[in-house]
Amino acid sequence: MTLRELVWRAAAAVRLTGTAARERELAQELRFHQEMLEARHRANGLDALEARRAARLELGGHAQIAEGWRDQRSLPAIETLWQDVRYGLRTLRRTPGFTAAALLTLALGIGANTAIFTIVDAVLLKSLPYPSADRLVTIGDRTADGFSSNVGFTTMVDWRERSHSFDQLALLRSWQPTLVVNGEAERLEAVRVSWNYFDMLGVRPALGRTFTEAEDHAQTWRVLLLSDRLWRRRFDSDPSIVGRTITMNDRQYRVIGVMPASFEPLNERQFFSVEAEIWAPIGYELNGDSSCRSCRHLRGFGRLKPGVAMSQATAEMNTIRAQMRREHPQDYDEGSIAIVPLQDALTGGVRSALLVLLAAVGFVLLIACANVANLLLARSVTRQRELTLRTLLGAGRLRIVRQLLTESLMLSVTGAALGVMFAWIAADGLGALAPVSLPRIGHAAIDARVLIFTAVIAVLTGVLFGLVPAWRSASGSQRTLAIDSRTSVGGGSRARSALVVADIVLALVLLAGAGLMMRTVASLTRTSPGFNPDGILTMAFSLVGQAYAEDPAVVAFQDRTLEKVRALPGVTQVALTDQVPFGGNYDCRGFHVKGRMKPNPVDDPCIERYGTTPDYARVMGIPLLRGRFITAEDTISSQPVIVVSEATARLVWGDADPIGAEVRAGNATQGAWRTVVGVVGDVHHADVTQPVTAAFYTPQTQLTDSYLVAVVRTAGDPATLAAPIRQALRELDPSVPVYDVATLPSLVEKASGQRRFVMQLLAGFAIVAVLLAAIGLYGVVSYGVVQRTREVGLRVALGAQRRDVLALVLASGLRLVLAGVVAGLAAAFGATRMLGTLVFGVSPVDPATFAAASATLVAVALLAHWLPVRRALRIDPASALRAE
Amino acid sequence: MPTGKSDVLQGTLDLMVMKTLETMGPQHGYGIAQRLQQVSDKVLQLNQGTLYPALLRLEQRGWISSRWGTSENNRRARFYSLTRAGRRQLQREADDWNRMADIMTRVLGGAPANPAKPLKEDLS
């Protein structure tokens, strides 16, 4: 068969070409042929009748010719399919209620799966937008959660020299330069990178070039690459920008290139950048202040050589690390290297949450399938007569199964189409609901990949919910061939009960999961972070440039800021600090106590430092436990002091009294010894699900920072004070940029964003699941009542009370509910473990939650009995008995 | 790509129809049937009805085309004619047929009917 013939015949099979007209033409042709033959025979002397017979014999029967012609004309297989489709359409149109219910259920189930898959695909599955992105890794010491820690500059220099597994090893550090244009200061998000960073990623600039090795030095590093956005926003898309000089932090920088608009920086807080717009070389020298091996403030990246496995590279780096530890025991603790694929490093924090959601939404789809299968089974009873008739007329079992499967596939495919529309609408809502910490969410889109996924689940669900009912119906129609069709209605009720039980099991698992997450969010809210965030506004500003090169200038500005802000109406208290809890920053320093240092000081604990002004503890509501907090008497010239948190005291001194002890922070061998003068309560620095953070506090006067956060306690809504405070700072010095303005409660809440997101979605899925289960149950129970009308009538006639009828109906349904709850609890015991560390403050098999979930389900199940019970109670024995 | 060659009769009929259309120009079904009877000296017992599925098949493959016209006795009739693709196909099939006939002749012990003709020939 040629392709052309195939197309022609397929088109004919689905009636794209006019069949009736073409058949009429054939009849006309045959008539002409017949008449010509007759005419010839008459000319040869036969009479009219003989001529017709002879012609008929030569030509053959018209019906047989037309039959052969039709076989040639189209494709019997496609023709049958097309018949099935048209027949299915007619059937579905005839039962609009059934069709609407099935389509809605499927659209909900498939739509929810499409929506969640869209997110999962964007975040976890789509590869990073760099060439051979699977070879990109992060590298550093292994942290407790299996990722890689920050590294020091000299360490990386050694790695480059000694390792052979990488094409490139690159570094990155944070940088927030201040650009002043027309007197208006703007603090920019930027990163400093090793010169080979862009080569490692495999990206080229749109204008100009990337950095050279010669530019990555202390004297030469003031060259810039701009993001496309910054170039458009601040430089008017100037095509001659390359080579121009711009001023930041009172210094001159030369622009050497502009990155393309399509370039996606590694915008993640863990990579020090959220919206990086400028790149400059790191510019360290081996002997520089920030270059030491233990100065771990850089992120390490690498591009593996082709063919080098992750494990191979890790083994090599561990060998190198052991060598380096032998050479520099002061700088490296015991420990090991973690090489983590860049994609995992980016998305590792949300992977388990997304997989939980994907599993949950899969459950919803299974419930939807069970429900539609149930509807099909219910309908197959009423269709038994029709199917029996078709069997009588010669349709085989396979033919009928095929017909019914075609119908269920039509349902699932249409449902999927509706579901995609539903997901498309839901996508915006999900985007709004998603916590900001969901990396790469910007890539979420209903694209070809998502549509293929949806198409596959549409077909799978169609077969899943269609096959059993179809097979049962087909067998049923064979069995009942000879039997009076009115008595054949019992088939399928056991299958339907099983499906309802499955519904309840799945719904209970989802309910239990949602319940656990609700309790998690409740205990997160209940858990005190160790301070009182209510009514506090935080606002960052930086004092950089020539004017603030000396500490006294910074301290003087701090004093003026405190004075001015305190005077604003609505402000009750104000303090400054280098960082706030939940602010996303860390300032962990080696904590070396005189007389208590480890043989190798590198093994001393790393304690989180806050550099604050005297009112900080009072503003934050952190309780003073012993001694005193920082006061105005702690000045640049007085005895250096520190205040420790209770956790620090316990960790370092155990039961001994820390007050009076002397401590060096950061550097064990030089710098002032600071005397411990007080102990304050503990705070959680970033996450209340983790143990409290060991911390210490130093006075801003004695350890002065240029990057500061104002914490302002306000009488009313803290957000309304943002503008006046910003204005006050501008009046003090317009070149000081203000950024990261946020209320402290919002920061604390954002930290639990991922769990809230999981909780909200799980709750939504659980509601849908319970509703679907209730609908399925209602269907089975009410059908049972209709079936048993006669029995109920008889019982009532024989003296059964309303109570007995009620018990009869409830017993039929509650039997299923109880079976479902028992099996569901068992399933939930296993399934809720999937939630893992997402659950906080409650056991993943919390009995109270499981009991509440079961009770909710039973209550909804009872509601589902409401209408069937009412119908049963209204049965009139006389008419019920007469009906049959 | 011709298929159904195992069905010798069907392939033969297609070939005969195309040859007829090449020799006689556009023809209606009756005309083709008469010509086949005549050429075969009535040896060929053709059930003339089988022509019509064959004509449809050839048309689907794009080797012949059809249009309505007026017959010699002024009746409306459907006329079939060979397309360019059909002409090429006819050439190919005729060569195949001749080659097969040669082989059969040799196998059955006679002399080749046309020894000058090469056995392999690429005309496409």
Interface residues (C-beta under 8 A of the other chain):
Chain A: M1 T2 R4 E5 W8 R9 E25 L26 Q28 E29 L30 F32 H33 E35 M36 L37 A39 E58 L59 G60 G61 H62 Q64 I65 G68 W69 D71 Q72 R73
Chain B: M1 T3 H28 G29 Y30 A33 N47 Q48 G49 T50 Y52 P53 L56 R57 Q60 R61 G62 S71 N73 R75 R76 A77 R78
